[in-house]
């Protein structure tokens, strides 16, 4: 019996990563994005925030994922981002922007390609890394918050913790720091980007554009 491994990349990064209907057309893409300031477009997600929902996929441990409530039992699916892509597609099909994944204990884990932070009573919280990737941007946000005297705690976070939060945001290489303003059609806080999220966004933008010499060691200048 022959086994066929299909590897494909869609014409867009992210939601169409598994678009294999036209592999000869789509091929593989390498993308470089230059970011040096907060977007000026008032409708940009970094300003208005993202609409998110809880995915049907559960993370059982950081290195191995289980597919839950989905009929993929007759297929062997390999690849680190397969679950993330399926979760994102599920969210988009339900008219949301992004998915939130839970761990096997029902706590918040991460987005489809991002880490999660919430703010409550001026304290920053993020899930422990037992069931999520300890992303570089996550680590950066934690260090930046510490230098800005913003209290931060790593702890197990529940669905209700996020709904009850004053503000929330994703962190990641692609999204940088992007607010989450809606969860399962319910507003988080006042449904707008929060003040602490904005402070962290502005400082992060200064750092990656080389405007803060305190973080020069983070940059490789070309």
C-alpha positions as CSV (number, residue, x, y, z in Angstrom):
1,X,0.0,0.0,0.0
2,X,1.3,3.4,-0.9
3,X,1.0,6.4,1.3
4,X,0.8,9.8,-0.2
5,X,1.9,12.9,1.7
6,X,0.5,16.1,0.5
7,X,2.2,19.4,1.5
8,X,0.8,22.6,0.3
9,X,0.6,26.3,0.9
10,X,-2.3,28.5,-0.2
11,X,-2.1,31.8,-1.9
12,X,-2.6,33.6,1.4
13,X,-0.7,33.0,4.6
14,X,-2.9,31.8,7.4
15,X,-6.5,30.9,6.6
16,X,-5.7,29.2,3.3
17,X,-2.6,27.4,4.4
18,X,-4.1,24.0,3.5
19,X,-5.6,25.0,0.2
20,X,-4.6,22.0,-1.9
21,X,-7.2,22.3,-4.6
22,X,-4.7,24.0,-6.9
23,X,-1.2,23.1,-5.7
24,X,0.4,23.8,-9.1
25,X,-0.9,27.4,-8.8
26,X,-0.5,28.0,-5.1
27,X,3.0,26.6,-4.5
28,X,5.0,27.9,-1.6
29,X,5.4,31.4,-0.4
30,X,7.9,33.2,1.6
31,X,6.8,36.5,3.1
32,X,8.7,39.3,4.8
33,X,6.7,42.1,6.6
34,X,8.2,45.4,7.6
35,X,6.6,46.8,10.7
36,X,7.7,50.1,12.2
37,X,4.6,51.8,13.6
38,X,1.1,51.3,14.8
39,X,-1.3,51.3,11.7
40,X,-2.9,54.6,10.9
41,X,-6.0,52.9,9.3
42,X,-8.7,53.4,12.0
43,X,-10.3,50.0,11.0
44,X,-7.0,48.1,11.4
45,X,-7.4,45.1,13.8
46,X,-4.5,46.4,15.9
47,X,-6.7,49.3,16.7
48,X,-10.2,47.9,16.6
49,X,-9.5,44.4,17.9
50,X,-10.4,40.9,16.9
51,X,-13.6,38.9,17.2
52,X,-12.7,35.4,18.6
53,X,-14.4,32.2,19.6
54,X,-13.6,29.0,21.4
55,X,-12.4,26.3,19.1
56,X,-13.6,22.7,19.0
57,X,-10.0,21.5,19.2
58,X,-8.3,20.7,22.5
59,X,-4.6,20.9,23.2
60,X,-3.6,17.8,25.3
61,X,0.1,18.7,25.8
62,X,2.6,21.1,24.2
63,X,4.0,18.5,21.7
64,X,1.0,16.4,20.7
65,X,-2.5,17.6,19.8
66,X,-5.8,15.7,19.7
67,X,-8.6,16.6,17.4
68,X,-11.9,16.8,19.2
69,X,-15.4,16.7,17.8
70,X,-14.1,16.6,14.3
71,X,-14.4,13.7,11.8
72,X,-10.8,13.2,10.8
73,X,-10.5,9.6,12.1
74,X,-9.9,8.1,8.7
75,X,-6.9,10.3,7.9
76,X,-3.4,10.6,9.2
77,X,-2.7,14.3,9.7
78,X,0.8,15.5,10.5
79,X,2.2,18.9,11.0
80,X,2.6,21.3,13.9
81,X,0.1,23.8,12.7
82,X,-2.7,21.4,11.4
83,X,-4.9,21.9,14.5
84,X,-4.3,25.6,14.5
85,X,-5.4,25.9,10.9
86,X,-8.5,23.7,11.5
87,X,-9.4,25.9,14.5
88,X,-8.9,29.1,12.5
89,X,-11.0,27.8,9.6
90,X,-13.7,26.9,12.1
91,X,-13.7,30.4,13.5
92,X,-13.8,32.0,10.1
93,X,-16.7,29.8,9.0
94,X,-18.6,31.1,12.1
95,X,-17.8,34.7,11.1
96,X,-15.1,35.3,13.7
97,X,-11.5,36.5,13.1
98,X,-9.6,34.1,15.3
99,X,-9.9,31.0,17.4
100,X,-9.0,30.4,21.0
101,X,-8.0,26.9,22.0
102,X,-8.4,25.3,25.4
103,X,-6.1,22.8,27.1
104,X,-7.3,19.3,28.2
105,X,-8.3,20.8,31.6
106,X,-10.5,23.4,30.1
107,X,-8.2,26.4,30.6
108,X,-7.3,28.9,28.0
109,X,-4.2,27.9,26.1
110,X,-3.5,30.0,23.0
111,X,-4.9,31.3,19.7
112,X,-4.3,29.5,16.4
113,X,-0.9,31.1,16.1
114,X,-0.6,33.5,19.0
115,X,-0.3,33.7,22.8
116,X,-3.1,35.2,24.9
117,X,-3.0,38.0,27.6
118,X,-5.8,39.5,29.6
119,X,-5.9,42.5,31.9
120,X,-8.0,42.7,35.0
121,X,-7.8,45.5,37.6
122,X,-4.6,46.8,35.9
123,X,-2.8,43.3,36.3
124,X,-1.7,41.4,33.2
125,X,-2.3,37.7,33.1
126,X,-1.2,35.0,30.7
127,X,-1.6,31.2,30.6
128,X,1.2,29.1,32.0
129,X,3.2,27.4,29.3
130,X,2.3,23.8,30.2
131,X,-0.1,23.7,27.2
132,X,1.0,26.5,25.0
133,X,4.1,27.7,23.1
134,X,6.3,30.1,25.1
135,X,6.5,32.4,22.1
136,X,9.3,35.0,21.7
137,X,6.7,37.8,21.5
138,X,5.1,36.5,24.7
139,X,8.4,36.6,26.4
140,X,9.0,40.1,25.1
141,X,5.7,41.3,26.3
142,X,6.4,39.9,29.8
143,X,9.8,41.7,29.9
144,X,8.4,45.0,28.5
145,X,5.5,44.9,31.0
146,X,8.0,44.3,33.9
147,X,10.0,47.3,32.8
148,X,6.9,49.4,32.6
149,X,5.9,48.4,36.1
150,X,2.8,46.6,34.9
151,X,2.2,43.6,37.3
152,X,2.0,40.3,35.5
153,X,1.1,36.8,36.6
154,X,1.3,33.5,34.7
155,X,-1.6,31.3,35.8
156,X,-4.4,29.0,34.6
157,X,-7.1,31.2,33.0
158,X,-10.7,30.2,32.5
159,X,-13.2,31.1,29.8
160,X,-15.0,33.2,32.5
161,X,-11.8,35.0,33.4
162,X,-11.5,36.2,29.8
163,X,-15.1,37.3,29.6
164,X,-14.7,39.2,32.8
165,X,-11.5,40.8,31.8
166,X,-11.1,44.5,31.3
167,X,-9.1,44.0,28.2
168,X,-7.4,41.2,26.3
169,X,-4.9,40.8,23.4
170,X,-3.0,38.3,21.3
171,X,0.8,38.4,21.0
172,X,2.8,36.8,18.2
173,X,5.3,37.4,15.4
174,X,2.6,38.1,12.9
175,X,0.0,39.9,15.0
176,X,2.6,41.6,17.3
177,X,0.2,42.9,19.9
178,X,-3.5,42.9,18.7
179,X,-6.5,43.5,21.0
180,X,-9.2,40.9,21.4
181,X,-12.5,42.8,21.8
182,X,-15.1,40.1,21.4
183,X,-15.3,36.5,22.6
184,X,-18.2,34.3,21.4
185,X,-20.2,37.4,20.4
186,X,-19.7,38.9,23.9
187,X,-17.7,42.1,24.3
188,X,-14.5,42.0,26.5
189,X,-14.5,45.1,28.7
190,X,-16.0,48.0,26.8
191,X,-15.4,46.2,23.5
192,X,-12.6,48.5,22.6
193,X,-8.8,48.4,22.8
194,X,-7.7,48.8,26.4
195,X,-5.3,51.4,27.8
196,X,-2.7,48.8,28.9
197,X,-2.9,47.1,25.5
198,X,-2.3,50.4,23.8
199,X,0.7,51.2,26.0
200,X,2.3,47.9,25.3
201,X,1.5,48.3,21.5
202,X,3.2,51.7,21.4
203,X,6.3,50.5,23.3
204,X,6.6,47.4,21.2
205,X,6.4,49.5,18.1
206,X,9.1,51.8,19.4
207,X,11.3,48.8,20.2
208,X,11.0,47.0,16.8
209,X,11.5,50.2,14.9
210,X,14.7,50.9,16.8
211,X,13.4,54.0,18.7
212,X,14.2,52.7,22.2
213,X,18.0,52.1,22.8
214,X,17.2,50.1,26.0
215,X,16.2,47.2,23.7
216,X,18.9,47.6,21.0
217,X,20.2,44.1,22.0
218,X,17.0,42.7,20.7
219,X,17.6,44.0,17.2
220,X,19.8,42.9,14.3
221,X,20.4,45.9,12.1
222,X,20.9,45.4,8.4
